[in-house]
Amino acid sequence: MMPSRYLVIGAAGHAQEVAWSAREASMAAGRSCELFFFDDRVPSGPLPSGLGDVVGTLDAVAAHVTEDAALVMGVALPRLKVAVVERLASIALPWATIVHPRATIGLNVSLGLGCYVAAGALVTVNVRLGKFVTVNMHAQVAHDGWLGDFVTLHPDAHLSGGVRIEDGCEIGTGAAVLPGVHVGSWAVLGAGCVAPRSLIGGATHVGVPARVLARRMRRVNASPGR
């Protein structure tokens, strides 16, 4: 049974998109739902989208727990998702998996706890999405894909067949990962980059073909008194 109350963690633009998707999914199922937003940085009050109100910070979530409620992950950055889950670990509510009605989900697809699949996204066949995976607008995951926990695909990211994306990766807008490529945990692929071969984890990759982003070391002025 779908929840009738969603406690959305986050209140910025992405959170409102997720909440809109939750409402659209409820309406498609012939149900209504209430949306409540919690954010440490957005002040209390109505949101410009009209979807609902920010009712408090994350510390206020516990006061809104009811039997018909579920938590909704409204942030997209992988490390922030981890921090949110850890902070709310004591809240006795399930995390909802949100799929917009205009997303396309194929056969033999496994969606983990707290996933979000946006409008226009395509997940084909024999795909496994871990917990708290974000598949944003018009992103694509082709056959036999495997995505670990807390992965985020930004809009128009394309994963070809047989791709494996480890935990915590962030695939930028318009980035492409070619068939059979493995991306190590906590890697970041910049917008528009193309990965024709496997990439190491814990690094930022940019360009065509994707390469590790080398950061210039700032020169330190060692003069006395500076």
Buried (B, 14 or more C-beta within 10 A) or exposed (E): EBBBBBBBBBBBEBBBBBBBBBBBBBEEEEEEBBBBBBBEEBEBEEBEBEBBEBBBEBEBBEEBEEEEBBBBBBBBBBEBBBEBBEBBEEBEBEBBBBBBEEBEBBEEBEBBBBBBBBBBBBBBBBBBBBBBBBBBBBBBBBBBBBBBBBBBBBBBBBBBBBBBBBBBBBBBBBBBBBEEBBBBBBBBBBBBBBBBEEBEBEBBBBEEEBBEEEEEEEEEEEEEEE
